[in-house]
Structure formats: structure tokens, C-alpha cells
Amino acid sequence: MEKIKITFLGTSDSIPSKSRNHTSILLSYKNENILVDCGEGTQRQFKIAKITPTKLTKILITHWHGDHILGIPGLLQTLAMLNYNKTLNIYIPKGTRHFMESIMRMFVFVGKIKYNIQEVEGKFIENSSFYLEAFPLKHTTRCNGYSFIEKDKLRINKEKLSRLKLPPSPLIKKLAQGQDIIFNNKKISSKSITYKQKGRKISFILDTSYSKDIIKYVENSNLLISESTFMNKDENIAQEHKHLTTKQAAEIAKKAKVKDLVLTHISQRYEAKLKDIEKEAKRFFKNTTLAKDLQTITI
């Protein structure tokens, strides 16, 4: 099974702390390196994490608040100076293209870089291995959540295959593709020797107020990465600013039957109470951890 690696480049909310940079998360899978948001200082976090930024293939922007996008100009400028030779695909919420265009007009760009901007909702990328989905969140501006969904795969049962004494040949590939074959004048059905390997799902909800709709979008995620800007005692402030509390993030995870929950977008006001955040969430959803800058998770 191909590894899915998540690198938390930044885990703070709108104001960074000494230990937390502005929001940015990198998902790496096969030849894909997908950046979710690009807060100020993201390219420096790449350096510290020893990740080459020219490996980037896509950027997913959740919304256009500064703590999620102010790293874009510097990152694009660096990519141009490093002779980035791909087309960088940037995906954004519907009706927000003018923000990206404004960013590119506000400074003198040195060099050239090819990039493509696409406003998205629903399924917007699909290949033989995975697809990406964008779904609406309720924040103070237009905002997307995103899911990376790996497709199910047919796998061959190696023990059963050895019993058939099939020599290495294209016949094995046909079985793996779900096709029946004839070997030694005998029909071998793909179903008899294969099994379905369930694809994995990684969901991102960054900056949103609570909504029951979120549950259906992130349902059955192997990993849910959720903002948790406020603790439950500050629920009124969270509601005013359209953010989630730790309890609300945990309840979404529980109701959506996700496997693991990672909390991010942490307010600096809780810098001395980080253990309390995780403890509070665990009361409602046991499989909860609190993200740290430069932390990696491999699935």
C-alpha cells in the first residue's frame, strides 16, 4: 500500500506563536505533493522540514484570510527562482479568483512560473489512484473544506496465487484488473483470488462554524484534520468568529465515524494549556491528538 504522509508546516490560528507558524499542511502521496493553505512563513517551514518546494504539484486554498494565504507570494517567487518547471495548479473557493489576481499584482515578480487557478466545488480532480473533493464551510468569508479520497484497489491473495502455480505473466495483471483468465484449460475467476483494499480518506476542515453538514462531507475519514481554535469554555467567542471549539470538532469526528482526529489552528491564548485542549477533546472522541509544527503522520 502506498504511504500517505501528512506534514504540519503550520498549526497556529490568525496570530502565530513562538512554537506555531501560520496554517499550512502538506499531503504527500506517490508523486503528488498537495499543500493545503499557505500561511506566512510556509516556505521557511519547508526548509526546516527539509522538504524541497519544487516537488509541489497542487495548492488547495480554503479561504482568503491572511493567516492562510500570505505565504503564497513568497512561495511562488521562490519556485520561480528555483526554475520550477511544472504548472502549479491552485484550487480556490468559488467566486474568489479576484483575490489571487490581486496578490499577483501587488509585487514585482522576478522570473516566471506557470500556474493555473481553478475555482472548485464538489469533485474536481480524479485519476486512477484518487480524487479530490471541495465542500462549503460556514465562515466569515467563502470557505472550502477538502477531502483526499484514495480509490479502492483489487489486490491478489498471494497465498491463493501460489497454489495456482501461475508463472509470471500478463495473466496475473488481468486478474488484478478484475478479469477472468484461462490457465491450463481451466477458467480462473478474478473474484476467487482477489480482494478489495479499501481506499483511505483524509479530510481537512479549517476555519468554520459548527454545521451538521460537515458530518456527511468527512464521513468515514481515516484522518480528519480539523481546526480547534477555541476551548469549550469560550464557545460564545467561537460562535461570534465562526470557529469550532474542541468539543465541536470531537463531536463531528464521532458522528462522522472517522478513525482519527488531529486538531490544529490553535489560538495562542492556550499556549500554556495545550494538554487541556487535547484532554477536553478526548472526552468526546478518544482518538484525538493535537498537531505540532513540523509533525508528520504516515497512514
C-alpha positions in Angstrom: 0.0 0.0 0.0 1.3 3.4 -1.0 2.0 5.7 2.0 0.1 8.9 2.6 2.3 11.3 4.6 0.9 14.5 6.3 3.4 17.2 7.3 2.1 20.0 9.5 4.1 23.1 8.4 2.0 25.5 10.5 -0.6 24.9 13.2 -1.4 28.3 14.7 -4.5 30.4 14.3 -4.5 34.0 13.0 -1.6 35.1 15.3 1.5 32.8 15.3 3.3 31.9 18.5 6.9 31.1 19.2 6.2 27.4 18.5 3.4 27.6 15.9 3.6 29.1 12.4 0.6 30.1 10.3 -1.5 27.3 8.9 -0.1 25.1 6.1 -0.4 21.3 5.7 1.4 19.1 3.1 -0.1 15.8 1.9 2.3 13.6 0.0 1.2 10.6 -2.0 3.1 8.8 -4.8 4.2 11.7 -7.0 1.8 14.2 -5.5 2.6 16.9 -3.0 -0.5 18.8 -2.2 -0.3 21.9 0.0 -3.5 22.9 2.0 -3.2 26.6 2.6 -0.1 28.7 2.6 0.2 30.9 5.6 3.0 33.4 6.1 6.4 31.7 6.6 5.4 28.5 4.9 8.4 28.4 2.6 10.7 28.7 5.6 8.9 25.8 7.2 9.7 23.8 4.0 13.4 24.5 4.7 13.2 23.4 8.3 11.3 20.3 7.4 13.9 19.5 4.7 11.2 19.3 2.0 12.0 20.6 -1.5 9.3 23.1 -2.5 9.8 22.3 -6.2 8.1 19.0 -5.6 4.8 20.8 -5.1 2.1 19.8 -7.5 -1.1 21.4 -6.1 -2.2 24.1 -3.7 -5.7 24.0 -2.1 -6.8 27.3 -0.6 -9.6 27.0 2.0 -10.2 30.8 2.2 -8.5 34.1 1.8 -7.9 35.2 5.3 -4.3 36.4 5.7 -3.1 33.6 8.0 -4.0 31.1 5.4 -2.6 32.8 2.2 0.1 35.4 2.9 2.8 32.8 2.2 1.7 32.5 -1.4 3.7 35.4 -3.0 7.0 34.3 -1.4 6.5 30.7 -2.2 5.7 31.4 -5.9 8.7 33.7 -6.1 11.0 31.1 -4.7 9.7 28.5 -7.0 10.3 30.8 -10.0 13.9 31.4 -8.8 14.4 27.7 -8.4 13.3 27.1 -12.1 10.1 25.3 -11.2 9.3 23.6 -14.5 5.8 22.3 -13.9 2.4 24.0 -14.0 1.3 24.6 -10.4 -2.4 24.0 -10.0 -4.0 26.3 -7.4 -7.6 25.5 -6.3 -9.8 28.0 -4.6 -13.4 28.6 -3.4 -16.0 29.7 -6.0 -16.1 33.4 -6.7 -12.7 34.2 -5.2 -10.4 34.4 -8.2 -10.0 38.1 -7.9 -8.1 37.7 -4.6 -5.4 35.6 -6.3 -5.2 38.1 -9.1 -4.8 40.9 -6.6 -2.0 39.1 -4.9 -0.1 38.7 -8.1 -0.5 42.4 -8.9 0.8 43.7 -5.6 4.5 43.0 -6.0 7.2 42.9 -8.7 7.6 39.2 -9.6 11.1 38.1 -10.6 11.3 35.3 -13.1 8.5 33.2 -14.5 6.3 30.4 -13.2 3.4 28.6 -14.8 0.3 28.3 -12.6 -3.3 27.6 -13.2 -6.1 28.9 -10.9 -9.4 27.0 -10.7 -12.5 27.8 -8.6 -13.8 24.5 -7.3 -16.7 22.7 -5.6 -17.6 19.0 -5.5 -15.2 16.6 -7.1 -12.6 18.5 -9.1 -9.6 16.2 -9.7 -9.7 12.5 -10.5 -7.2 10.0 -11.7 -6.7 6.2 -11.4 -5.5 6.5 -7.8 -7.5 9.2 -6.1 -9.9 12.1 -6.3 -10.3 15.4 -4.5 -13.5 17.0 -3.3 -14.3 20.5 -2.2 -17.2 21.3 0.1 -18.6 24.5 1.6 -17.9 25.6 5.1 -19.6 28.4 7.1 -17.1 31.0 8.0 -16.9 34.8 7.8 -15.9 34.6 4.1 -16.3 32.0 1.4 -14.5 28.9 2.6 -13.9 25.3 1.4 -13.1 22.1 3.2 -11.3 19.4 1.2 -11.1 15.6 1.1 -8.4 13.5 -0.5 -10.1 10.1 -1.3 -8.0 7.2 -2.4 -9.8 4.7 -4.7 -10.4 1.1 -3.7 -8.0 -1.4 -5.2 -8.2 -5.0 -6.2 -5.4 -7.0 -4.5 -4.3 -10.5 -5.3 -4.2 -13.0 -2.4 -0.6 -14.2 -2.7 -1.3 -17.5 -0.9 -4.1 -18.4 -3.3 -1.9 -17.3 -6.3 0.9 -19.6 -5.2 -1.4 -22.6 -5.1 -2.3 -22.0 -8.8 1.4 -22.1 -9.7 0.9 -19.4 -12.3 4.2 -18.3 -13.8 5.0 -14.6 -14.0 2.9 -13.4 -17.0 0.3 -10.8 -18.1 -2.3 -13.2 -16.8 -1.6 -12.0 -13.2 -2.1 -8.4 -14.2 -5.5 -9.3 -15.8 -6.6 -11.0 -12.5 -5.6 -7.8 -10.6 -7.7 -5.8 -13.0 -10.8 -7.9 -12.3 -10.6 -10.0 -15.4 -11.1 -13.8 -15.5 -8.4 -15.8 -17.2 -7.8 -19.3 -18.7 -4.8 -21.2 -17.5 -4.1 -24.9 -18.3 -7.5 -25.0 -20.0 -9.2 -24.0 -16.7 -11.1 -20.8 -16.0 -9.9 -18.8 -13.0 -12.2 -16.1 -11.9 -10.7 -12.8 -10.6 -13.2 -12.9 -7.6 -11.8 -16.2 -6.4 -8.3 -14.9 -6.0 -8.6 -11.2 -5.3 -9.9 -9.0 -2.5 -10.8 -5.3 -2.3 -8.4 -3.0 -0.5 -10.5 -0.1 0.8 -9.1 3.3 -0.1 -8.2 5.9 2.5 -9.8 9.3 3.1 -8.2 12.4 4.5 -10.4 15.4 5.3 -9.5 19.0 6.1 -11.8 21.4 7.8 -10.0 24.7 8.6 -11.9 27.8 9.8 -15.6 27.0 10.1 -18.5 27.3 12.5 -20.3 24.1 13.5 -22.7 22.6 11.0 -24.3 19.2 10.7 -23.5 19.3 7.0 -19.8 18.8 7.8 -20.5 15.3 9.1 -21.6 14.0 5.8 -18.6 15.5 4.0 -16.0 14.0 6.3 -17.9 10.7 7.0 -15.6 7.6 7.4 -12.4 9.6 7.0 -9.3 7.7 8.1 -8.0 11.0 9.3 -9.9 14.2 10.0 -7.7 17.3 10.4 -9.8 20.0 12.0 -9.5 23.5 13.3 -9.9 23.8 17.0 -9.4 27.5 17.6 -11.2 27.7 21.0 -11.8 25.6 24.0 -15.3 24.8 25.1 -15.4 27.5 27.8 -15.0 30.1 25.0 -17.9 28.7 22.9 -19.5 32.2 22.7 -16.3 33.7 21.2 -16.0 30.8 18.8 -19.6 31.3 17.6 -19.0 35.0 17.2 -16.0 34.5 15.0 -17.4 31.4 13.3 -14.8 28.9 14.5 -15.0 25.4 16.1 -14.4 24.5 19.7 -12.5 21.4 20.7 -15.8 19.8 21.8 -17.5 20.5 18.4 -14.5 19.2 16.4 -14.6 16.0 18.5 -18.3 15.6 18.1 -18.0 16.0 14.3 -15.4 13.2 14.4 -17.5 10.9 16.5 -20.7 11.4 14.4 -18.9 11.1 11.1 -17.3 7.8 12.3 -13.8 8.9 11.5 -10.8 6.8 12.6 -8.5 9.6 14.0 -8.9 13.3 14.7 -6.0 15.8 14.6 -6.6 19.3 16.0 -4.9 22.3 14.5 -5.3 26.1 14.1 -4.7 26.6 17.8 -5.1 30.0 19.4 -2.0 31.5 21.2 -4.2 32.2 24.2 -3.9 28.5 25.1 -0.2 28.2 24.7 0.2 27.2 28.3 -2.8 24.9 28.2 -2.1 22.7 25.2 -2.6 19.5 27.2 -6.0 20.7 28.4 -7.1 21.1 24.7 -6.3 17.5 23.9 -7.8 16.3 27.2 -11.0 18.1 26.6 -11.4 16.7 23.1 -10.6 13.2 24.2 -13.6 13.2 26.5 -15.8 13.3 23.4 -13.6 11.4 20.9 -10.8 9.2 22.2 -8.7 9.0 19.1 -7.7 12.7 19.2 -4.2 14.3 19.1 -3.1 17.9 18.9 -0.9 18.8 16.0 2.6 20.4 16.4 4.6 22.3 13.8 6.7 20.0 11.6 5.0 16.9 13.0 4.4 14.1 10.4 1.8 11.4 10.3 2.0 8.5 7.9 -1.0 6.4 7.0 
